[in-house]
Amino acid sequence: MPLDPKIADRLKRDRDGLVPAVVQQHDTGEVLMLAWMDDEALHRTLTTGRATYWSRSRRAYWVKGETSGHAQWVRHVALDCDGDTILLKVEQVGAACHTGDRTCFDADVLSVP
Amino acid sequence: MPLDPKIADRLKRDRDGLVPAVVQQHDTGEVLMLAWMDDEALHRTLTTGRATYWSRSRRAYWVKGETSGHAQWVRHVALDCDGDTILLKVEQVGAACHTGDRTCFDADVLSVP
């Protein structure tokens, strides 16, 4: 079973067939990370309830937390107005970032005037 | 003045020289939209405090709200652990989405099991 064609028709993929997915903790609103999905990763995410991405560096599907235990249980998925970005609201187990930080945006804050 | 070289050295751009920017309302945590920045857009954002993007369709810089009035005043900017995503926390004036919705993710919710 591939991705529901009614959803696939609305997706606008980049030239590699990917769409960025913004991942947010469902209750606190923390933005945890950004990852990439193709149709199959979105299909697996929607049907399993477990966040699944396409790793651009490893060129492989990646079930978040499969090796680290830091899974993301999906509570809510939406496409944006253009169909070119996905928002996932998840229950994050442990740290979202591979560095051990809660989010991937904790370490490198830039100053604003 | 270009982007601070200490920041530019940490940025990992796609093959078009762009980095995705996740835009979040600073107090409620709502994810408002995703847009794209090159070095100059990030430089303008950091030095003016006003969210400025690169429009891939129009191939032009785009100061959010310049025509609509729906500006984004920047409160916080961070890079992610890989330097390939930017998180902006902003004070959004009015609707973030060009459709008039508060966020670009309000209209197209997908069901999760």
Backbone of each chain as ProteinMPNN parsed JSONL, in Angstrom:
{"seq_chain_A": "MPLDPKIADRLKRDRDGLVPAVVQQHDTGEVLMLAWMDDEALHRTLTTGRATYWSRSRRAYWVKGETSGHAQWVRHVALDCDGDTILLKVEQVGAACHTGDRTCFDADVLSVP", "coords_chain_A": {"N_chain_A": [[0.847, -1.206, 0.0], [0.764, 2.089, -1.02], [1.321, 5.609, -0.22], [-1.707, 7.304, 0.526], [-3.432, 8.334, -2.311], [-4.872, 10.737, -2.37], [-3.601, 12.309, -0.537], [-0.99, 12.237, -1.544], [-1.337, 13.631, -3.926], [-1.477, 16.229, -3.057], [0.979, 16.853, -2.085], [3.965, 18.725, -2.413], [6.981, 18.126, -3.628], [10.578, 18.428, -3.247], [13.362, 18.559, -5.61], [14.543, 16.19, -5.064], [12.518, 14.603, -4.306], [11.606, 15.002, -1.769], [10.161, 16.322, 1.301], [10.3, 18.842, 3.759], [9.959, 18.142, 7.242], [8.702, 19.567, 10.064], [9.178, 19.125, 13.455], [7.449, 18.95, 16.409], [7.056, 19.136, 19.926], [4.1, 17.955, 21.301], [2.666, 19.028, 23.507], [4.171, 21.008, 24.922], [4.985, 22.636, 22.895], [7.587, 22.987, 22.041], [9.926, 23.269, 19.397], [11.433, 20.597, 18.052], [13.127, 19.435, 16.096], [14.133, 19.288, 12.621], [13.328, 17.251, 9.913], [13.373, 15.021, 7.038], [11.009, 13.854, 4.651], [9.939, 11.394, 2.306], [7.316, 10.194, 0.1], [6.89, 7.565, 0.984], [7.963, 7.542, 3.579], [6.209, 9.327, 4.822], [3.847, 7.891, 4.515], [4.439, 5.615, 6.106], [4.72, 6.879, 8.567], [2.125, 7.877, 8.985], [0.629, 5.531, 9.072], [1.752, 3.926, 11.025], [2.014, 5.52, 13.238], [4.38, 6.269, 14.256], [7.178, 8.282, 14.096], [8.828, 8.527, 11.055], [11.503, 8.934, 8.912], [13.345, 10.091, 5.982], [16.679, 9.569, 5.655], [18.978, 11.753, 4.459], [21.728, 11.672, 4.415], [22.421, 9.003, 4.961], [20.901, 7.75, 3.118], [18.541, 6.198, 3.562], [15.57, 4.811, 5.102], [14.463, 5.84, 8.315], [13.547, 5.15, 11.393], [12.61, 7.084, 13.926], [14.331, 6.906, 16.935], [14.766, 4.199, 16.85], [17.263, 3.023, 17.243], [18.277, 4.599, 19.35], [16.297, 4.645, 21.239], [14.889, 6.939, 21.606], [12.142, 7.612, 20.751], [9.518, 8.981, 18.649], [6.237, 9.5, 19.12], [3.447, 9.881, 17.225], [1.109, 12.487, 17.274], [-0.322, 14.284, 15.757], [-0.643, 15.409, 12.451], [0.005, 17.662, 9.859], [-0.297, 19.281, 6.671], [1.21, 22.115, 5.085], [-0.067, 25.242, 3.683], [0.825, 25.247, 1.062], [1.454, 22.654, 0.588], [4.069, 21.902, 0.765], [5.485, 21.554, 3.09], [5.592, 19.676, 6.11], [4.012, 19.387, 9.25], [4.651, 17.84, 12.234], [3.232, 16.87, 15.241], [4.361, 15.551, 18.181], [4.839, 13.038, 20.773], [7.699, 13.16, 22.381], [10.115, 10.869, 23.297], [12.542, 11.121, 25.68], [15.603, 12.68, 24.639], [15.467, 14.708, 21.745], [17.555, 15.377, 20.084], [20.55, 14.203, 18.519], [22.786, 14.862, 19.903], [22.165, 14.663, 22.505], [20.862, 16.763, 23.595], [17.703, 18.241, 24.485], [16.283, 19.492, 22.348], [17.143, 20.099, 18.893], [17.814, 22.691, 18.621], [18.914, 23.891, 20.791], [21.587, 24.555, 21.29], [22.926, 26.516, 19.747], [22.495, 29.556, 19.72], [21.772, 32.588, 18.119], [22.557, 36.078, 18.239], [20.199, 38.74, 18.456], [19.361, 42.074, 17.603]], "CA_chain_A": [[0.0, 0.0, 0.0], [1.517, 3.345, -1.002], [0.65, 6.764, 0.401], [-3.038, 7.658, 0.03], [-3.265, 9.244, -3.461], [-5.456, 12.059, -2.088], [-2.537, 13.072, 0.136], [0.152, 12.34, -2.482], [-1.653, 14.669, -4.914], [-1.321, 17.569, -2.472], [2.372, 17.063, -1.675], [4.921, 19.303, -3.367], [8.294, 17.608, -3.232], [11.72, 19.076, -3.881], [13.829, 17.792, -6.777], [14.925, 14.853, -4.594], [11.316, 13.884, -3.891], [11.492, 15.143, -0.308], [9.44, 17.443, 1.905], [10.762, 19.015, 5.133], [8.989, 17.918, 8.321], [8.992, 20.251, 11.317], [8.733, 18.225, 14.516], [7.153, 19.77, 17.582], [6.481, 18.437, 21.083], [2.677, 18.306, 21.162], [2.079, 19.774, 24.622], [4.947, 22.189, 25.296], [5.204, 23.475, 21.728], [9.01, 23.054, 21.638], [10.33, 22.738, 18.097], [12.456, 19.618, 18.422], [14.067, 19.135, 15.008], [13.576, 19.234, 11.28], [13.803, 16.078, 9.185], [12.875, 14.986, 5.666], [10.157, 12.712, 4.31], [9.374, 11.169, 0.975], [5.958, 9.664, 0.218], [6.88, 6.324, 1.762], [8.177, 7.899, 4.991], [4.951, 9.896, 5.318], [2.911, 6.764, 4.604], [4.782, 4.816, 7.29], [4.426, 7.701, 9.749], [0.67, 7.967, 9.171], [0.015, 4.228, 9.328], [2.307, 3.303, 12.234], [1.986, 6.454, 14.366], [5.765, 6.398, 14.716], [7.82, 9.188, 13.14], [9.758, 7.836, 10.16], [12.065, 9.925, 8.005], [14.346, 9.666, 5.019], [17.988, 10.13, 5.975], [19.654, 12.165, 3.223], [23.147, 11.277, 4.461], [22.555, 7.545, 4.912], [20.056, 7.275, 2.04], [17.781, 5.067, 4.104], [14.513, 5.178, 6.033], [14.99, 6.003, 9.652], [12.477, 5.226, 12.394], [13.217, 7.858, 15.018], [14.429, 6.196, 18.205], [14.921, 2.749, 16.675], [18.499, 2.6, 17.923], [18.52, 5.394, 20.564], [15.172, 4.572, 22.165], [14.241, 8.251, 21.7], [11.078, 7.548, 19.749], [8.513, 10.048, 18.531], [4.893, 8.971, 18.904], [2.819, 10.97, 16.475], [-0.225, 12.873, 17.746], [-1.012, 15.216, 14.842], [0.138, 15.681, 11.241], [-0.659, 18.609, 8.955], [0.448, 19.887, 5.563], [1.013, 23.568, 5.043], [-0.956, 25.772, 2.651], [1.371, 24.94, -0.257], [1.754, 21.221, 0.494], [5.514, 21.658, 0.66], [6.054, 21.357, 4.425], [4.777, 18.855, 7.003], [4.181, 19.628, 10.684], [4.344, 16.693, 13.093], [3.244, 17.065, 16.689], [4.723, 14.231, 18.696], [5.315, 12.818, 22.139], [9.108, 12.812, 22.254], [10.72, 10.121, 24.399], [13.93, 11.528, 25.918], [16.187, 13.768, 23.865], [15.226, 14.653, 20.299], [18.791, 15.632, 19.329], [21.557, 13.149, 18.649], [23.818, 15.327, 20.837], [21.669, 14.481, 23.864], [20.024, 17.913, 23.96], [16.262, 18.029, 24.322], [15.957, 19.849, 20.969], [18.309, 20.38, 18.047], [18.001, 24.142, 18.547], [19.286, 24.372, 22.122], [23.012, 24.824, 21.505], [23.55, 27.538, 18.904], [21.61, 30.718, 19.673], [22.372, 33.773, 17.506], [22.02, 37.27, 18.904], [19.313, 39.621, 17.683], [19.51, 43.403, 18.205]], "C_chain_A": [[0.875, 1.245, 0.0], [0.737, 4.428, -0.252], [-0.696, 7.012, -0.279], [-2.911, 8.669, -1.123], [-3.853, 10.637, -3.217], [-4.455, 12.939, -1.342], [-1.373, 13.294, -0.835], [-0.079, 13.454, -3.498], [-1.418, 16.077, -4.37], [0.119, 17.878, -2.097], [3.169, 17.713, -2.784], [6.321, 18.99, -2.878], [9.398, 18.432, -3.878], [12.268, 18.159, -4.974], [14.361, 16.422, -6.38], [13.717, 14.046, -4.12], [11.017, 14.002, -2.406], [10.72, 16.397, 0.095], [9.985, 17.605, 3.331], [9.629, 18.806, 6.137], [9.491, 18.615, 9.582], [8.389, 19.405, 12.436], [8.638, 18.996, 15.824], [6.623, 18.882, 18.711], [5.038, 18.907, 21.241], [2.159, 19.179, 22.292], [2.851, 21.039, 24.976], [5.148, 23.148, 24.123], [6.661, 23.609, 21.318], [9.189, 22.54, 20.214], [11.559, 21.869, 18.343], [13.537, 19.473, 17.354], [13.359, 19.353, 13.68], [14.175, 18.012, 10.588], [13.105, 16.054, 7.827], [12.071, 13.72, 5.417], [9.955, 12.631, 2.803], [7.98, 10.559, 1.176], [5.901, 8.444, 1.131], [7.089, 6.617, 3.253], [6.905, 8.492, 5.586], [3.906, 8.797, 5.479], [3.181, 5.943, 5.868], [4.459, 5.575, 8.576], [2.932, 7.711, 10.043], [0.062, 6.622, 9.56], [0.539, 3.571, 10.603], [2.202, 4.203, 13.454], [3.367, 6.709, 14.953], [6.516, 7.205, 13.667], [8.925, 8.468, 12.379], [10.196, 8.82, 9.089], [12.929, 9.254, 6.948], [15.652, 10.349, 5.403], [18.703, 10.456, 4.675], [21.107, 11.722, 3.225], [23.302, 9.759, 4.316], [21.758, 6.927, 3.76], [19.285, 6.025, 2.455], [16.633, 5.612, 4.949], [15.053, 5.047, 7.44], [13.786, 6.164, 10.583], [13.084, 5.884, 13.626], [13.184, 7.055, 16.311], [14.684, 4.714, 18.081], [16.201, 2.25, 17.349], [18.691, 3.329, 19.255], [17.461, 5.162, 21.641], [14.392, 5.879, 22.26], [13.175, 8.413, 20.613], [10.222, 8.809, 19.746], [7.18, 9.408, 18.191], [4.038, 10.105, 18.367], [1.399, 11.223, 16.967], [-1.019, 13.636, 16.691], [-0.089, 15.448, 13.654], [-0.662, 16.647, 10.373], [0.291, 18.987, 7.82], [0.244, 21.389, 5.626], [0.197, 23.956, 3.808], [-0.485, 25.442, 1.237], [1.633, 23.451, -0.456], [3.234, 20.929, 0.408], [6.235, 21.604, 2.008], [5.066, 20.547, 5.25], [5.055, 19.317, 8.436], [3.745, 18.382, 11.435], [4.315, 17.163, 14.533], [3.377, 15.691, 17.317], [4.868, 14.24, 20.209], [6.749, 12.313, 22.004], [9.568, 12.054, 23.494], [12.172, 10.575, 24.534], [14.347, 12.681, 25.034], [15.85, 13.613, 22.391], [16.536, 14.707, 19.524], [19.809, 14.519, 19.573], [22.7, 13.552, 19.586], [23.418, 15.068, 22.29], [20.862, 15.665, 24.367], [18.553, 17.574, 23.729], [15.824, 18.35, 22.897], [17.247, 20.126, 20.205], [18.635, 21.867, 17.991], [18.471, 24.737, 19.87], [20.681, 24.99, 22.176], [23.545, 26.068, 20.819], [22.614, 28.727, 18.685], [22.372, 31.907, 19.082], [21.78, 35.013, 18.151], [21.225, 38.124, 17.933], [19.393, 40.985, 18.357], [18.393, 43.715, 19.208]], "O_chain_A": [[1.656, 1.442, 0.931], [-0.351, 4.189, 0.272], [-0.808, 6.939, -1.503], [-2.344, 9.746, -0.935], [-3.38, 11.615, -3.796], [-4.458, 14.161, -1.493], [-0.84, 14.399, -0.936], [0.862, 14.143, -3.892], [-1.187, 17.011, -5.139], [0.455, 19.029, -1.821], [3.076, 17.318, -3.946], [6.783, 19.512, -1.863], [9.193, 19.057, -4.919], [11.7, 17.098, -5.235], [14.608, 15.579, -7.242], [13.869, 12.942, -3.596], [10.266, 13.2, -1.85], [10.637, 17.377, -0.645], [10.122, 16.612, 4.046], [8.496, 19.233, 5.916], [10.561, 18.296, 10.101], [7.223, 19.016, 12.367], [9.603, 19.607, 16.282], [5.828, 17.976, 18.465], [4.775, 20.108, 21.308], [1.279, 20.007, 22.056], [2.235, 22.053, 25.303], [5.445, 24.326, 24.322], [6.951, 24.286, 20.331], [8.658, 21.486, 19.865], [12.597, 22.357, 18.789], [14.723, 19.398, 17.672], [12.149, 19.573, 13.628], [15.38, 17.771, 10.667], [12.336, 16.959, 7.504], [12.414, 12.647, 5.913], [9.818, 13.645, 2.118], [7.523, 10.426, 2.311], [4.989, 8.304, 1.945], [6.446, 5.993, 4.097], [6.558, 8.194, 6.73], [3.167, 8.774, 6.464], [2.255, 5.618, 6.61], [3.986, 4.99, 9.551], [2.515, 7.574, 11.193], [-0.919, 6.581, 10.303], [-0.154, 2.748, 11.201], [2.288, 3.724, 14.585], [3.496, 7.299, 16.026], [6.499, 6.861, 12.485], [9.831, 7.881, 12.971], [9.368, 9.461, 8.441], [13.208, 8.056, 6.995], [15.717, 11.577, 5.468], [19.002, 9.564, 3.88], [21.668, 11.426, 2.17], [24.209, 9.287, 3.63], [21.908, 5.743, 3.456], [19.354, 4.972, 1.821], [16.704, 6.733, 5.452], [15.961, 4.265, 7.718], [13.099, 7.185, 10.558], [13.957, 5.318, 14.284], [12.127, 6.582, 16.729], [14.809, 4.024, 19.093], [16.212, 1.178, 17.954], [19.215, 2.741, 20.201], [17.694, 5.446, 22.815], [13.352, 5.933, 22.917], [13.297, 9.229, 19.7], [10.209, 9.586, 20.701], [7.009, 8.843, 17.111], [3.925, 11.161, 18.989], [0.589, 10.301, 17.067], [-2.249, 13.638, 16.723], [1.111, 15.659, 13.829], [-1.864, 16.468, 10.177], [1.51, 19.008, 7.987], [-0.758, 21.875, 6.151], [-0.176, 23.106, 3.0], [-1.297, 25.366, 0.315], [1.996, 23.03, -1.554], [3.627, 19.828, 0.021], [7.465, 21.609, 2.054], [3.853, 20.705, 5.112], [6.198, 19.605, 8.79], [2.612, 17.923, 11.293], [5.267, 17.786, 15.002], [2.602, 14.781, 17.021], [5.0, 15.289, 20.839], [6.985, 11.185, 21.57], [9.425, 12.545, 24.614], [12.952, 10.427, 23.594], [13.542, 13.557, 24.717], [15.936, 12.514, 21.844], [16.631, 14.151, 18.43], [19.914, 13.974, 20.672], [23.485, 12.707, 20.015], [24.23, 15.234, 23.2], [20.248, 15.597, 25.432], [18.211, 16.737, 22.892], [15.079, 17.579, 22.292], [18.301, 20.356, 20.798], [19.627, 22.261, 17.379], [18.431, 25.954, 20.052], [20.94, 25.855, 23.013], [24.541, 26.63, 21.277], [22.022, 28.884, 17.617], [23.492, 32.197, 19.502], [20.622, 35.001, 18.568], [21.544, 38.213, 16.748], [19.486, 41.047, 19.583], [18.378, 44.795, 19.798]]}, "seq_chain_B": "MPLDPKIADRLKRDRDGLVPAVVQQHDTGEVLMLAWMDDEALHRTLTTGRATYWSRSRRAYWVKGETSGHAQWVRHVALDCDGDTILLKVEQVGAACHTGDRTCFDADVLSVP", "coords_chain_B": {"N_chain_B": [[28.16, 45.19, 4.444], [28.501, 41.8, 4.966], [26.981, 38.651, 6.061], [27.983, 37.771, 9.343], [31.064, 36.188, 9.482], [31.613, 34.162, 11.317], [29.161, 33.047, 11.806], [28.383, 32.386, 9.213], [30.231, 30.397, 8.622], [29.241, 28.248, 10.009], [26.877, 27.576, 8.826], [25.019, 25.256, 6.911], [24.24, 24.947, 3.713], [21.721, 24.218, 1.204], [21.851, 22.914, -2.192], [21.089, 25.114, -3.566], [21.967, 27.149, -2.082], [20.481, 27.717, 0.135], [18.752, 27.681, 3.338], [16.36, 26.074, 5.363], [13.962, 27.87, 7.301], [12.297, 27.632, 10.247], [9.436, 29.026, 11.578], [8.206, 30.376, 14.465], [5.681, 31.374, 16.756], [6.593, 33.384, 19.419], [5.559, 33.297, 22.061], [3.234, 31.656, 22.292], [4.072, 29.353, 21.069], [3.096, 28.337, 18.708], [3.694, 26.873, 15.522], [4.262, 28.729, 12.782], [4.928, 28.95, 10.027], [7.053, 27.825, 7.316], [9.981, 29.017, 5.835], [12.554, 30.195, 3.553], [16.016, 30.921, 3.724], [18.899, 32.645, 2.514], [22.383, 33.491, 2.981], [22.374, 36.299, 2.981], [19.697, 36.957, 3.547], [19.521, 35.953, 6.141], [21.408, 37.575, 7.365], [20.167, 40.108, 7.037], [17.875, 39.662, 8.563], [18.968, 39.275, 11.125], [20.177, 41.722, 11.592], [18.231, 43.672, 11.278], [16.107, 42.829, 12.777], [13.753, 42.076, 11.717], [11.869, 39.688, 10.093], [13.191, 38.258, 7.236], [13.177, 36.781, 4.115], [14.159, 34.481, 1.429], [12.477, 34.347, -1.498], [11.68, 31.566, -3.247], [10.062, 31.195, -5.449], [9.65, 33.748, -6.529], [12.202, 34.579, -6.727], [13.528, 36.556, -5.136], [14.323, 38.806, -2.426], [12.358, 39.026, 0.522], [10.608, 40.781, 2.681], [8.899, 39.902, 5.385], [5.517, 40.744, 5.622], [5.767, 43.173, 4.404], [4.128, 43.996, 2.289], [1.63, 43.027, 3.132], [1.358, 43.879, 5.72], [1.547, 42.083, 7.735], [3.778, 41.621, 9.612], [6.782, 40.087, 10.955], [8.336, 40.278, 13.934], [11.44, 39.765, 15.196], [12.407, 37.715, 17.857], [14.175, 35.769, 18.719], [16.766, 33.743, 17.531], [18.039, 30.72, 16.319], [20.445, 28.253, 15.335], [20.317, 24.855, 14.179], [21.702, 21.701, 15.401], [23.202, 20.733, 13.29], [23.594, 22.925, 11.717], [21.973, 23.264, 9.548], [19.378, 24.096, 9.599], [17.247, 26.773, 10.552], [15.807, 28.288, 13.405], [13.338, 30.558, 14.043], [12.0, 32.631, 16.474], [9.236, 34.606, 16.785], [7.324, 37.701, 17.017], [4.323, 37.65, 15.706], [2.497, 39.688, 13.604], [-0.868, 39.827, 13.091], [-2.157, 37.548, 10.619], [-0.138, 34.745, 9.802], [-0.207, 33.29, 7.482], [-0.62, 33.424, 3.932], [-3.151, 32.88, 3.14], [-4.767, 33.975, 4.975], [-5.161, 32.559, 7.232], [-4.184, 31.968, 10.641], [-1.868, 30.352, 10.992], [0.221, 28.557, 8.632], [-0.393, 25.941, 8.781], [-2.947, 25.323, 9.463], [-5.04, 24.425, 7.862], [-4.964, 21.899, 6.591], [-5.183, 19.108, 7.856], [-3.977, 15.881, 8.511], [-5.086, 12.536, 9.05], [-4.23, 10.49, 11.841], [-3.594, 7.226, 13.071]], "CA_chain_B": [[28.494, 44.183, 5.466], [27.826, 40.51, 4.774], [26.72, 37.868, 7.273], [29.117, 37.491, 10.22], [31.726, 34.957, 9.015], [31.545, 33.101, 12.334], [27.87, 32.375, 11.571], [28.404, 31.815, 7.852], [31.025, 29.163, 8.65], [28.471, 27.156, 10.628], [25.677, 27.297, 8.025], [25.101, 24.266, 5.837], [23.223, 25.35, 2.744], [21.416, 23.225, 0.17], [22.612, 23.201, -3.424], [20.692, 26.442, -4.03], [22.494, 28.143, -1.138], [19.392, 28.077, 1.054], [18.536, 26.934, 4.581], [14.974, 26.267, 5.8], [13.743, 28.582, 8.56], [11.038, 27.332, 10.923], [9.022, 30.271, 12.22], [7.345, 30.036, 15.598], [5.236, 32.487, 17.606], [7.498, 33.225, 20.561], [4.94, 33.035, 23.364], [2.289, 30.533, 22.272], [4.716, 28.161, 20.537], [2.55, 27.924, 17.4], [4.55, 26.904, 14.331], [3.503, 29.603, 11.889], [5.26, 28.727, 8.616], [8.455, 27.547, 7.001], [10.445, 29.807, 4.691], [13.931, 29.879, 3.172], [16.976, 32.024, 3.837], [20.311, 32.528, 2.162], [23.197, 34.242, 3.946], [21.97, 37.708, 3.025], [18.413, 37.031, 4.254], [19.789, 35.777, 7.576], [22.083, 38.81, 7.792], [19.164, 41.185, 7.168], [17.003, 39.309, 9.688], [19.688, 39.479, 12.391], [20.562, 43.124, 11.806], [17.052, 44.54, 11.32], [15.097, 42.315, 13.705], [12.541, 41.882, 10.93], [12.08, 38.44, 9.356], [13.43, 38.475, 5.817], [13.385, 35.473, 3.488], [14.374, 34.417, -0.002], [11.348, 33.707, -2.166], [12.161, 30.681, -4.308], [9.237, 31.357, -6.649], [9.843, 35.077, -7.114], [13.642, 34.827, -6.798], [13.736, 37.906, -4.599], [14.184, 38.918, -0.979], [10.961, 39.202, 0.883], [10.465, 41.18, 4.081], [7.555, 39.427, 5.745], [4.587, 41.785, 6.032], [6.038, 44.45, 3.728], [2.912, 44.404, 1.57], [0.418, 42.628, 3.856], [1.317, 44.413, 7.079], [1.656, 40.988, 8.706], [5.214, 41.532, 9.889], [7.316, 39.222, 12.016], [9.404, 40.914, 14.706], [12.232, 38.613, 15.617], [12.774, 37.71, 19.268], [15.161, 34.727, 19.049], [17.193, 32.992, 16.346], [19.0, 29.652, 16.644], [20.762, 27.219, 14.34], [20.24, 23.517, 14.768], [22.97, 21.02, 15.695], [23.946, 20.527, 12.046], [23.709, 24.185, 10.985], [21.234, 23.233, 8.284], [18.018, 24.6, 9.811], [17.167, 27.952, 11.42], [14.544, 28.476, 14.128], [13.041, 31.951, 14.39], [10.835, 32.902, 17.317], [8.823, 35.945, 16.365], [6.01, 38.262, 17.327], [3.617, 37.706, 14.429], [1.394, 40.646, 13.501], [-1.957, 39.288, 12.267], [-2.083, 36.185, 10.093], [1.146, 34.39, 9.182], [-0.408, 32.624, 6.191], [-1.156, 34.294, 2.881], [-4.583, 32.579, 2.987], [-5.498, 34.658, 6.039], [-5.131, 31.733, 8.443], [-3.152, 32.341, 11.611], [-0.647, 29.643, 10.615], [0.134, 27.845, 7.353], [-0.676, 24.526, 9.045], [-4.288, 25.225, 10.048], [-6.127, 24.02, 6.955], [-4.857, 20.576, 5.962], [-4.785, 18.14, 8.879], [-4.048, 14.488, 8.074], [-5.459, 11.714, 10.206], [-3.238, 9.563, 12.394], [-4.363, 6.144, 13.696]], "C_chain_B": [[27.752, 42.88, 5.173], [27.535, 39.854, 6.125], [28.034, 37.628, 8.031], [29.772, 36.156, 9.816], [31.677, 33.825, 10.033], [30.211, 32.349, 12.23], [27.893, 31.683, 10.216], [29.164, 30.492, 7.818], [30.24, 27.975, 9.198], [27.259, 26.75, 9.794], [25.953, 26.208, 7.003], [23.922, 24.489, 4.91], [22.918, 24.204, 1.786], [22.088, 23.658, -1.138], [22.192, 24.526, -4.061], [21.193, 27.546, -3.085], [21.502, 28.541, -0.062], [19.342, 27.145, 2.271], [17.072, 27.146, 4.974], [14.915, 26.968, 7.159], [12.346, 28.24, 9.076], [10.66, 28.568, 11.728], [7.936, 29.971, 13.248], [6.935, 31.302, 16.345], [5.917, 32.339, 18.971], [6.796, 32.85, 21.853], [3.992, 31.839, 23.357], [2.933, 29.243, 21.781], [4.133, 27.682, 19.222], [3.626, 27.938, 16.315], [3.742, 27.608, 13.242], [3.695, 29.23, 10.421], [6.694, 28.227, 8.518], [8.811, 28.379, 5.778], [11.926, 29.52, 4.495], [14.797, 31.12, 3.269], [18.286, 31.647, 3.156], [21.093, 33.387, 3.173], [22.714, 35.679, 4.104], [20.632, 37.864, 3.771], [18.62, 36.867, 5.758], [20.474, 37.025, 8.133], [21.066, 39.935, 8.004], [18.241, 40.931, 8.359], [17.681, 39.635, 11.015], [19.975, 40.954, 12.654], [19.357, 44.062, 11.878], [16.029, 44.095, 12.355], [13.765, 42.051, 13.03], [12.766, 40.681, 10.027], [12.101, 38.695, 7.855], [13.845, 37.152, 5.195], [13.785, 35.638, 2.027], [13.172, 33.693, -0.601], [11.864, 32.884, -3.335], [11.352, 30.869, -5.586], [9.486, 32.699, -7.328], [11.312, 35.419, -7.319], [13.973, 36.257, -6.352], [13.68, 37.846, -3.08], [12.783, 39.402, -0.668], [10.935, 39.529, 2.375], [9.032, 40.859, 4.481], [6.698, 40.593, 6.229], [4.764, 43.097, 5.296], [4.814, 44.931, 2.939], [1.649, 44.115, 2.38], [0.251, 43.348, 5.193], [1.517, 43.353, 8.147], [3.125, 40.672, 9.001], [5.524, 40.491, 10.949], [8.495, 39.932, 12.66], [10.161, 39.824, 15.434], [12.667, 38.756, 17.073], [13.965, 36.796, 19.562], [15.489, 33.994, 17.76], [18.199, 31.939, 16.795], [19.242, 28.797, 15.411], [20.601, 25.861, 15.001], [21.639, 22.898, 14.86], [23.828, 20.814, 14.455], [24.167, 21.821, 11.264], [22.926, 24.203, 9.689], [19.765, 23.585, 8.428], [18.103, 25.781, 10.777], [15.816, 27.926, 12.134], [14.424, 29.95, 14.49], [11.856, 31.962, 15.339], [10.481, 34.368, 17.121], [7.554, 36.394, 17.077], [5.326, 38.47, 15.983], [2.499, 38.731, 14.514], [0.335, 40.037, 12.587], [-1.698, 37.864, 11.838], [-0.702, 35.935, 9.511], [0.945, 33.889, 7.761], [-1.037, 33.573, 5.171], [-2.645, 34.029, 2.634], [-5.436, 33.333, 4.001], [-5.588, 33.834, 7.309], [-4.004, 32.217, 9.366], [-1.826, 31.66, 11.287], [-0.875, 28.94, 9.278], [-0.254, 26.382, 7.532], [-2.082, 24.312, 9.577], [-5.272, 24.456, 9.177], [-6.112, 22.557, 6.544], [-4.303, 19.539, 6.946], [-4.987, 16.729, 8.346], [-4.385, 13.618, 9.284], [-4.347, 10.735, 10.561], [-4.041, 8.483, 13.123], [-4.509, 6.337, 15.202]], "O_chain_B": [[26.522, 42.857, 5.135], [27.805, 40.423, 7.183], [29.062, 37.32, 7.428], [29.11, 35.118, 9.81], [31.697, 32.653, 9.656], [30.141, 31.157, 12.53], [27.472, 30.533, 10.089], [28.797, 29.577, 7.081], [30.548, 26.825, 8.883], [26.674, 25.693, 10.029], [26.975, 26.223, 6.318], [22.768, 24.253, 5.269], [23.753, 23.323, 1.579], [22.809, 24.656, -1.172], [22.849, 25.011, -4.982], [20.88, 28.722, -3.268], [21.658, 29.578, 0.582], [19.813, 26.008, 2.24], [16.584, 28.275, 4.927], [15.718, 26.69, 8.05], [11.343, 28.524, 8.421], [11.481, 29.095, 12.479], [6.896, 29.393, 12.934], [7.752, 32.201, 16.542], [5.824, 31.286, 19.602], [7.379, 32.145, 22.676], [3.954, 31.083, 24.327], [2.414, 28.156, 22.036], [4.627, 26.704, 18.661], [4.383, 28.902, 16.201], [2.678, 27.139, 12.836], [2.73, 29.196, 9.658], [7.438, 28.208, 9.498], [8.051, 28.444, 4.811], [12.492, 28.685, 5.2], [14.367, 32.226, 2.94], [18.728, 30.499, 3.209], [20.511, 33.937, 4.107], [22.652, 36.209, 5.213], [20.464, 38.809, 4.543], [17.98, 37.551, 6.556], [20.16, 37.476, 9.234], [21.099, 40.628, 9.02], [17.869, 41.861, 9.075], [17.062, 40.197, 11.918], [20.013, 41.386, 13.807], [19.448, 45.134, 12.476], [15.178, 44.883, 12.768], [12.759, 41.826, 13.702], [13.74, 40.645, 9.275], [11.169, 39.263, 7.285], [14.754, 36.482, 5.687], [13.763, 36.732, 1.465], [12.89, 32.55, -0.241], [12.415, 33.425, -4.294], [11.886, 30.72, -6.685], [9.527, 32.78, -8.556], [11.648, 36.4, -7.982], [14.596, 37.037, -7.072], [13.064, 36.945, -2.51], [12.128, 40.076, -1.463], [11.202, 38.673, 3.218], [8.081, 41.461, 3.984], [7.094, 41.336, 7.127], [4.006, 44.041, 5.523], [4.504, 46.122, 2.924], [0.692, 44.887, 2.317], [-0.852, 43.42, 5.735], [1.643, 43.674, 9.329], [3.629, 39.596, 8.676], [4.661, 40.076, 11.724], [9.522, 40.162, 12.021], [9.581, 39.054, 16.199], [13.22, 39.78, 17.471], [14.687, 37.012, 20.535], [14.593, 33.663, 16.984], [19.11, 32.237, 17.567], [18.367, 28.637, 14.56], [20.73, 25.727, 16.218], [22.628, 23.504, 14.446], [25.052, 20.728, 14.557], [24.86, 21.811, 10.248], [23.169, 25.044, 8.823], [18.986, 23.398, 7.494], [18.921, 25.79, 11.697], [14.799, 27.58, 11.533], [15.292, 30.514, 15.155], [10.82, 31.367, 15.045], [11.323, 35.252, 17.274], [6.819, 35.593, 17.654], [5.702, 39.356, 15.215], [1.647, 38.651, 15.399], [0.617, 39.759, 11.421], [-1.107, 37.071, 12.571], [-0.149, 36.787, 8.815], [1.83, 34.043, 6.92], [-1.874, 34.41, 5.511], [-3.326, 34.838, 2.003], [-6.664, 33.339, 3.912], [-6.032, 34.329, 8.346], [-3.013, 32.794, 8.918], [-0.777, 32.304, 11.302], [-2.013, 28.753, 8.848], [-0.426, 25.661, 6.55], [-2.389, 23.236, 10.09], [-6.239, 23.892, 9.689], [-7.158, 22.018, 6.181], [-3.136, 19.151, 6.884], [-6.04, 16.415, 7.793], [-4.005, 13.938, 10.41], [-3.631, 10.23, 9.697], [-5.064, 8.79, 13.734], [-5.129, 5.512, 15.874]]}, "name": "protein", "num_of_chains": 2, "seq": "MPLDPKIADRLKRDRDGLVPAVVQQHDTGEVLMLAWMDDEALHRTLTTGRATYWSRSRRAYWVKGETSGHAQWVRHVALDCDGDTILLKVEQVGAACHTGDRTCFDADVLSVPMPLDPKIADRLKRDRDGLVPAVVQQHDTGEVLMLAWMDDEALHRTLTTGRATYWSRSRRAYWVKGETSGHAQWVRHVALDCDGDTILLKVEQVGAACHTGDRTCFDADVLSVP"}
